[in-house]
Amino acid sequence: MSWFDRVKSKATASGFATTLAPEANDGIEVPDGTEGNETDGTANEGDGGCLVPLRIAAADLWRAFRRNSIAADDEFNGAYLEVRGRVDTVERDYKGRIVVSLMVGELFGRVKCRFPEERRGDVLPLVKDGKVSIRGTCAAADHDYVLLDDCTVGQHAPPPVEATARAAS
């Protein structure tokens, strides 16, 4: 049973709504045709042959790595994700790369989403505390952040070429 299945079954059994459920998406619209992909731990091809990301709230992704980083790394590393959350910062890192950090409900934790320069326009409308849905490939985790790479903003963003190739194999 995957981490998502365990969390979803516990939340359902206890009567609590979970951010993994489509109806509890923190007010962020999710594209049609993605129901059922929240709990399988992999990206799937949708009806149109497009890669459908694994949907998860930023706080849930962070908590998975805080609970057991080895298991979470096995579950998420290299996975194509759609992470929902609230913007903390929009800035450049020490190498000049565009990074959007999402809040996770802890002082030092963040989900950092790195954008290629050609998607600079995606981050221009983002503001602190604004709700956002970001798609990217889970690349790494450290003691105070989880990193998504090759990110795009919004539900209709194309999947990265590497993720499409991985799903086809």
Backbone torsions as a table, in degrees:
resi	resn	phi	psi	omega
1	MET	NA	129.2	-178.7
2	SER	-73.7	166.0	177.8
3	TRP	-56.3	-41.5	-178.5
4	PHE	-64.2	-42.3	179.5
5	ASP	-62.3	-42.1	179.8
6	ARG	-63.2	-46.7	-179.1
7	VAL	-63.8	-45.3	-177.9
8	LYS	-64.5	-42.3	-178.6
9	SER	-68.2	-37.9	177.4
10	LYS	-65.1	-42.6	-179.3
11	ALA	-66.5	-40.1	-179.9
12	THR	-67.5	-43.5	-179.1
13	ALA	-64.8	-34.7	-178.1
14	SER	-86.7	-6.5	179.1
15	GLY	87.4	1.9	178.6
16	PHE	-87.4	143.0	172.2
17	ALA	-77.2	147.3	179.6
18	THR	-118.3	148.3	-180.0
19	THR	-68.9	-7.4	176.6
20	LEU	-81.3	-17.7	-179.7
21	ALA	-79.5	142.2	-178.7
22	PRO	-57.7	-33.1	-177.0
23	GLU	-77.8	-10.7	-178.4
24	ALA	-114.0	54.3	-174.3
25	ASN	-98.8	24.7	174.8
26	ASP	59.0	31.7	176.2
27	GLY	79.6	6.7	180.0
28	ILE	-98.1	125.1	-178.4
29	GLU	-69.1	141.3	-180.0
30	VAL	-118.0	142.7	-176.6
31	PRO	-65.1	149.8	176.1
32	ASP	-64.5	153.2	175.0
33	GLY	87.1	6.8	-179.9
34	THR	-107.3	-0.5	179.5
35	GLU	-60.3	142.5	179.0
36	GLY	94.9	-11.6	-179.0
37	ASN	-93.8	-2.2	-176.7
38	GLU	-69.6	-25.7	-167.1
39	THR	-117.2	4.1	-174.4
40	ASP	-96.0	-9.1	175.2
41	GLY	77.6	4.5	179.6
42	THR	-136.1	159.7	173.3
43	ALA	-84.4	143.3	-177.6
44	ASN	-125.0	159.6	173.8
45	GLU	-84.7	132.9	178.2
46	GLY	-82.5	-171.2	-177.6
47	ASP	-60.2	-35.4	-177.9
48	GLY	-88.5	10.0	-179.4
49	GLY	81.7	4.6	178.8
50	CYS	-84.7	148.4	177.7
51	LEU	-71.5	128.8	-179.8
52	VAL	-104.0	124.6	-177.2
53	PRO	-76.6	158.8	170.8
54	LEU	-75.8	123.1	-177.1
55	ARG	-92.7	135.2	-179.9
56	ILE	-157.5	147.9	174.8
57	ALA	-76.8	147.6	-179.7
58	ALA	-56.3	-42.4	-179.1
59	ALA	-64.2	-37.7	179.1
60	ASP	-68.7	-39.1	177.2
61	LEU	-63.2	-45.7	178.7
62	TRP	-60.4	-46.4	-179.0
63	ARG	-62.4	-35.4	178.5
64	ALA	-61.0	-42.3	179.0
65	PHE	-72.7	-31.9	178.5
66	ARG	-70.2	-36.7	-179.1
67	ARG	-68.6	-48.6	-177.7
68	ASN	-158.0	97.8	-174.3
69	SER	-66.7	-29.8	179.4
70	ILE	-68.5	-48.8	179.2
71	ALA	-64.0	-42.0	179.7
72	ALA	-65.9	-37.6	177.5
73	ASP	-62.9	-42.1	176.7
74	ASP	-62.2	-38.4	-176.4
75	GLU	-75.8	-39.8	-168.7
76	PHE	-112.9	-24.4	-174.9
77	ASN	-59.3	123.2	-178.8
78	GLY	85.2	-3.4	-178.9
79	ALA	-79.1	144.5	175.9
80	TYR	-86.4	116.0	-172.3
81	LEU	-118.5	152.8	165.7
82	GLU	-116.1	109.9	-175.3
83	VAL	-104.7	127.0	179.4
84	ARG	-106.0	142.1	177.3
85	GLY	177.4	-165.6	179.2
86	ARG	-110.9	139.2	-177.9
87	VAL	-70.9	132.3	172.1
88	ASP	-99.8	-55.1	179.4
89	THR	-139.1	153.9	169.8
90	VAL	-128.8	112.2	-173.4
91	GLU	-157.8	-177.8	174.1
92	ARG	-107.4	144.0	177.3
93	ASP	-83.0	-175.3	-176.0
94	TYR	-64.8	-17.0	176.7
95	LYS	-98.1	5.1	178.0
96	GLY	85.2	9.4	179.8
97	ARG	-83.2	146.9	-179.8
98	ILE	-77.2	126.9	-178.4
99	VAL	-133.7	128.9	172.4
100	VAL	-109.2	124.7	178.4
101	SER	-101.8	134.4	178.6
102	LEU	-106.0	140.2	178.6
103	MET	-71.7	147.2	178.9
104	VAL	-126.3	5.5	178.9
105	GLY	88.5	7.5	176.1
106	GLU	-126.7	151.0	-175.2
107	LEU	-59.6	-45.7	-173.8
108	PHE	-102.9	-7.9	-178.8
109	GLY	-86.1	147.7	176.7
110	ARG	-154.1	155.1	163.9
111	VAL	-106.6	116.9	-178.5
112	LYS	-100.0	129.9	-177.3
113	CYS	-116.2	114.5	-176.2
114	ARG	-97.4	129.9	-176.3
115	PHE	-110.3	139.7	172.4
116	PRO	-69.9	154.6	-176.4
117	GLU	-57.0	-34.4	-178.6
118	GLU	-68.6	-11.5	176.6
119	ARG	-105.4	22.8	179.0
120	ARG	-55.0	-38.4	179.7
121	GLY	-61.9	-26.1	178.5
122	ASP	-62.6	-35.1	-172.9
123	VAL	-92.5	-12.0	-177.3
124	LEU	-57.6	-39.5	-179.3
125	PRO	-81.4	-5.7	-176.7
126	LEU	-74.6	140.5	179.0
127	VAL	-134.8	156.1	178.3
128	LYS	-54.7	136.8	-179.4
129	ASP	72.9	-0.5	177.4
130	GLY	-75.3	144.6	177.0
131	LYS	-76.5	142.1	-178.9
132	VAL	-151.7	154.8	173.3
133	SER	-123.2	121.7	-176.2
134	ILE	-123.8	133.0	176.7
135	ARG	-105.2	138.2	177.9
136	GLY	-173.3	177.4	180.0
137	THR	-100.1	127.0	179.4
138	CYS	-66.8	118.4	-171.7
139	ALA	-109.7	-32.0	-175.0
140	ALA	-167.2	167.7	172.8
141	ALA	-144.2	145.4	177.9
142	ASP	-129.8	-176.7	-177.5
143	HIS	-67.2	-18.2	-179.5
144	ASP	-128.8	8.7	175.8
145	TYR	-160.7	159.3	168.8
146	VAL	-115.0	136.2	-175.1
147	LEU	-110.1	129.4	169.5
148	LEU	-108.5	139.2	-177.1
149	ASP	-117.9	159.5	177.8
150	ASP	54.9	50.9	-171.7
151	CYS	-84.5	157.7	172.5
152	THR	-138.0	155.6	179.2
153	VAL	-100.7	139.2	172.8
154	GLY	99.0	166.4	-175.0
155	GLN	-81.0	-20.0	-174.3
156	HIS	-102.4	22.7	-179.5
157	ALA	-75.5	143.1	178.4
158	PRO	-73.5	147.0	177.0
159	PRO	-71.8	154.6	177.5
160	PRO	-66.9	153.7	-177.5
161	VAL	-59.3	-41.1	-178.5
162	GLU	-62.2	-41.7	-179.3
163	ALA	-67.1	-38.1	178.1
164	THR	-63.9	-42.6	179.9
165	ALA	-65.9	-39.3	-179.4
166	ARG	-65.4	-39.8	-178.8
167	ALA	-69.3	-30.7	-178.8
168	ALA	-74.1	-24.3	-177.4
169	SER	-86.2	NA	NA
